[in-house]
Amino acid sequence: LLGGLLAGGWFFYQGRQLYSSAASSYPVASMYDTICARGSYTSYDALPQIYINAVICTEDEHFMTHKGIDPGAIARALLADLRTHSLAEGGSTLTQQLAKNELFTQDKRQMCIRDSRKAAEMLAAFDLEKTYSKQQIFEMYANTIYFGSGYYGIAEAAEGYFGKEPAQRTDAEAIYLAGMPNAPSTYASSPELAFKRMQVVLKRMVKCRVLTQQQADAIAADAENLTV
């Protein structure tokens, strides 16, 4: 127990140092304005509600209520890592993913690097949640996440995959894109796997009760006509 507490304190200290270094050159308080100034930016109000629901249900079910981290998700991820002897699961919230993508590297080769970065992500997530609304955080996430094929942000992805603006997407297209960031390069190179990922997203949305099974089945049927 003492060893665990000491290790936790060390990783937290290293994480604070990492976050302080990142924030000195890219303060959280300036992140929204910086991201908004990039090209092809899409506001929260211009995002289809079904896309928002799909991302939250699949990536961070408790996004609207947590304060930056989801302890339950972290515990489940740790158990999964222990069972598989891997670092596959992260338990990261959307807020943490935004912090990681904007502020930190994604190197998982060494446990110390990974755990220190996780601590830094948590500290950054707390600051992001104190500084911005949930809508602004989701907006920044959607405009910076990678969708494969060189597309960063929902506007580039909607145009690149479907030749449309985000607000013009069908429900099936919105679900398709919501599933992409889980493994963007894999899904970009294999539409078949991307369609299978859509089924996972739809199941999560039914479980979260934002879609009925009948609605999910209808979207799945429409997906058969998608051209990507």
Backbone torsions as a table, in degrees:
resi	resn	phi	psi	omega
1	LEU	NA	-45.1	179.1
2	LEU	-63.2	-42.1	178.1
3	GLY	-61.2	-39.9	178.3
4	GLY	-64.5	-40.6	178.9
5	LEU	-65.6	-41.1	179.0
6	LEU	-65.1	-42.9	179.0
7	ALA	-63.9	-42.6	178.2
8	GLY	-61.5	-42.2	177.8
9	GLY	-63.6	-37.8	179.3
10	TRP	-66.0	-46.2	179.6
11	PHE	-64.6	-36.4	178.1
12	PHE	-65.9	-41.3	177.8
13	TYR	-62.8	-46.3	179.1
14	GLN	-63.0	-38.6	178.3
15	GLY	-64.9	-40.0	178.0
16	ARG	-63.5	-40.1	178.3
17	GLN	-63.9	-41.8	179.9
18	LEU	-65.0	-43.5	179.9
19	TYR	-66.5	-42.5	179.0
20	SER	-59.8	-40.6	179.2
21	SER	-65.4	-44.2	-179.7
22	ALA	-67.1	-42.8	-176.8
23	ALA	-69.3	-22.8	179.7
24	SER	-67.5	-29.8	179.0
25	SER	-101.4	-18.1	-178.8
26	TYR	-143.8	78.8	-176.6
27	PRO	-62.6	142.2	177.4
28	VAL	-57.3	-36.1	-177.2
29	ALA	-63.5	-20.9	-179.7
30	SER	-102.9	-0.6	-173.0
31	MET	-63.2	-44.5	-176.3
32	TYR	-61.9	-47.6	180.0
33	ASP	-63.3	-37.6	179.9
34	THR	-64.3	-45.7	-179.0
35	ILE	-69.6	-39.2	178.8
36	CYS	-60.5	-30.6	-176.7
37	ALA	-77.0	-10.6	179.2
38	ARG	-75.6	159.5	-179.3
39	GLY	-68.8	160.0	175.1
40	SER	57.1	45.3	-179.3
41	TYR	-88.3	138.9	179.5
42	THR	-121.2	125.4	-179.3
43	SER	-73.7	162.0	179.4
44	TYR	-58.6	-42.3	-178.0
45	ASP	-65.3	-21.6	-179.8
46	ALA	-89.7	-2.6	178.8
47	LEU	-88.3	132.6	176.9
48	PRO	-59.6	138.4	-178.8
49	GLN	-60.7	-33.4	-179.6
50	ILE	-66.5	-32.3	175.9
51	TYR	-67.9	-44.8	178.6
52	ILE	-59.2	-47.5	-180.0
53	ASN	-61.8	-40.6	-178.8
54	ALA	-63.3	-44.5	-179.2
55	VAL	-65.4	-46.0	-178.2
56	ILE	-64.1	-46.7	-179.3
57	CYS	-61.2	-35.6	-174.1
58	THR	-88.1	-40.1	-172.3
59	GLU	-99.1	-29.6	-171.6
60	ASP	-163.1	79.4	-172.2
61	GLU	-56.5	-32.4	-176.2
62	HIS	-102.4	23.0	-176.1
63	PHE	-53.6	-43.7	-173.7
64	MET	-72.7	-12.3	-176.6
65	THR	-118.2	-21.5	-178.3
66	HIS	-79.3	169.9	-177.1
67	LYS	-106.1	22.5	177.9
68	GLY	128.7	-32.2	175.8
69	ILE	-129.9	157.1	179.1
70	ASP	-120.2	96.8	-176.7
71	PRO	-55.6	-38.0	179.2
72	GLY	-62.9	-42.8	179.3
73	ALA	-66.1	-37.8	178.5
74	ILE	-64.5	-42.8	179.4
75	ALA	-63.1	-42.5	178.9
76	ARG	-64.9	-38.2	179.7
77	ALA	-66.8	-40.3	178.7
78	LEU	-63.3	-41.8	178.4
79	LEU	-63.5	-40.8	178.7
80	ALA	-64.6	-40.6	178.4
81	ASP	-63.4	-40.2	179.9
82	LEU	-67.0	-38.1	-179.7
83	ARG	-68.0	-37.6	-174.8
84	THR	-98.7	-4.2	-177.9
85	HIS	54.6	44.8	-177.7
86	SER	-140.0	179.4	174.6
87	LEU	-115.2	32.3	-172.8
88	ALA	-70.3	-36.7	-175.4
89	GLU	-94.7	143.5	-178.9
90	GLY	-120.3	-29.1	-178.3
91	GLY	67.2	21.7	-175.1
92	SER	-80.1	139.4	171.9
93	THR	-78.2	170.5	174.7
94	LEU	-60.0	-36.6	-179.7
95	THR	-64.5	-43.0	177.0
96	GLN	-65.6	-39.1	178.3
97	GLN	-63.3	-39.7	176.1
98	LEU	-61.5	-45.7	179.1
99	ALA	-61.0	-44.6	179.9
100	LYS	-60.2	-48.6	-175.5
101	ASN	-68.2	-31.5	-177.8
102	GLU	-91.7	-28.7	-169.8
103	LEU	-116.9	-26.9	-168.4
104	PHE	-129.6	159.2	173.6
105	THR	-74.0	170.0	-179.5
106	GLN	-116.8	32.5	-177.9
107	ASP	-74.5	120.5	178.9
108	LYS	-114.6	17.2	-173.3
109	ARG	-72.5	-25.9	-179.4
110	GLN	-126.3	134.8	-178.2
111	MET	-57.5	-39.4	-177.8
112	CYS	-64.4	-40.3	178.5
113	ILE	-64.2	-45.7	-177.1
114	ARG	-62.9	-47.7	-176.6
115	ASP	-69.7	-37.0	176.5
116	SER	-64.9	-40.3	178.7
117	ARG	-66.9	-37.3	177.6
118	LYS	-60.8	-42.4	177.8
119	ALA	-63.5	-40.7	178.1
120	ALA	-64.4	-41.0	177.9
121	GLU	-60.2	-42.1	-179.6
122	MET	-62.7	-44.4	178.9
123	LEU	-62.3	-43.0	178.2
124	ALA	-64.7	-39.0	-179.8
125	ALA	-62.7	-41.8	177.7
126	PHE	-59.2	-43.8	-179.7
127	ASP	-67.6	-39.3	177.7
128	LEU	-61.6	-42.3	-178.7
129	GLU	-68.3	-30.9	177.7
130	LYS	-76.5	-25.3	-173.5
131	THR	-93.4	-34.3	-171.8
132	TYR	-125.4	159.5	174.3
133	SER	-76.1	164.6	176.2
134	LYS	-60.2	-37.7	179.7
135	GLN	-63.5	-42.0	179.2
136	GLN	-66.4	-39.5	179.0
137	ILE	-64.7	-45.2	178.6
138	PHE	-63.0	-41.3	179.7
139	GLU	-58.5	-46.5	179.1
140	MET	-64.4	-42.0	178.7
141	TYR	-59.4	-50.6	-176.4
142	ALA	-63.7	-26.7	-177.7
143	ASN	-91.9	-1.7	-178.3
144	THR	-125.3	-16.8	-174.9
145	ILE	-69.1	152.4	-178.2
146	TYR	-90.5	134.1	-177.8
147	PHE	-113.2	8.7	-177.7
148	GLY	86.3	167.1	178.1
149	SER	56.3	26.0	178.5
150	GLY	81.5	8.1	-177.0
151	TYR	-96.0	120.1	174.7
152	TYR	-111.5	126.4	179.3
153	GLY	91.5	152.0	-173.8
154	ILE	-65.8	-32.6	-179.9
155	ALA	-66.7	-46.3	177.8
156	GLU	-62.7	-39.8	-178.4
157	ALA	-67.3	-45.1	180.0
158	ALA	-62.2	-41.1	178.9
159	GLU	-71.1	-43.5	-175.9
160	GLY	-68.1	-41.2	-176.9
161	TYR	-87.7	-33.3	-172.8
162	PHE	-127.2	-2.5	179.7
163	GLY	65.3	33.3	-176.7
164	LYS	-134.7	161.9	167.7
165	GLU	-78.3	156.8	-178.3
166	PRO	-52.8	-40.9	-176.6
167	ALA	-70.3	-15.9	-177.1
168	GLN	-91.6	-2.6	-175.6
169	ARG	-70.7	148.0	170.9
170	THR	-74.8	168.9	178.0
171	ASP	-60.1	-41.9	-179.9
172	ALA	-63.2	-40.9	178.7
173	GLU	-65.9	-38.4	178.4
174	ALA	-63.7	-43.1	178.7
175	ILE	-65.5	-40.7	178.6
176	TYR	-56.7	-48.9	-178.0
177	LEU	-70.4	-32.3	179.4
178	ALA	-62.8	-29.7	-179.5
179	GLY	-84.9	-16.4	-173.1
180	MET	-61.2	-44.8	-173.5
181	PRO	-63.3	-14.0	178.1
182	ASN	-60.9	-39.1	176.9
183	ALA	-154.5	71.0	-168.1
184	PRO	-58.7	-44.3	-178.3
185	SER	-66.9	-38.8	179.2
186	THR	-64.4	-48.2	-176.8
187	TYR	-71.4	-32.0	178.4
188	ALA	-65.5	-33.8	-178.5
189	SER	-89.7	-10.4	-178.4
190	SER	-139.8	88.4	176.8
191	PRO	-55.4	-30.0	178.8
192	GLU	-61.2	-45.3	177.6
193	LEU	-67.7	-34.4	177.9
194	ALA	-63.9	-38.2	177.3
195	PHE	-67.8	-36.2	175.4
196	LYS	-65.1	-37.0	176.7
197	ARG	-63.5	-35.3	176.2
198	MET	-56.9	-39.5	180.0
199	GLN	-63.6	-36.8	176.6
200	VAL	-64.4	-44.8	179.6
201	VAL	-61.2	-45.5	-179.5
202	LEU	-62.8	-40.4	178.1
203	LYS	-62.8	-40.3	178.5
204	ARG	-64.6	-38.5	-179.4
205	MET	-68.2	-36.2	175.1
206	VAL	-67.1	-43.0	179.2
207	LYS	-62.0	-37.2	178.7
208	CYS	-80.8	-3.3	176.0
209	ARG	64.8	33.9	171.7
210	VAL	-99.7	-12.2	172.0
211	LEU	-134.0	146.5	168.9
212	THR	-82.8	165.4	178.2
213	GLN	-63.1	-36.0	179.0
214	GLN	-64.4	-41.6	177.2
215	GLN	-64.3	-42.5	179.2
216	ALA	-62.8	-41.3	179.1
217	ASP	-63.5	-38.7	179.6
218	ALA	-65.5	-41.3	178.1
219	ILE	-66.2	-40.6	178.4
220	ALA	-61.9	-38.2	177.7
221	ALA	-65.8	-41.4	178.0
222	ASP	-63.9	-31.9	-177.9
223	ALA	-63.6	-23.1	179.3
224	GLU	-65.2	-19.1	-179.1
225	ASN	-98.4	1.5	-178.6
226	LEU	-68.5	141.1	173.2
227	THR	-117.3	114.7	-176.3
228	VAL	-112.7	NA	NA
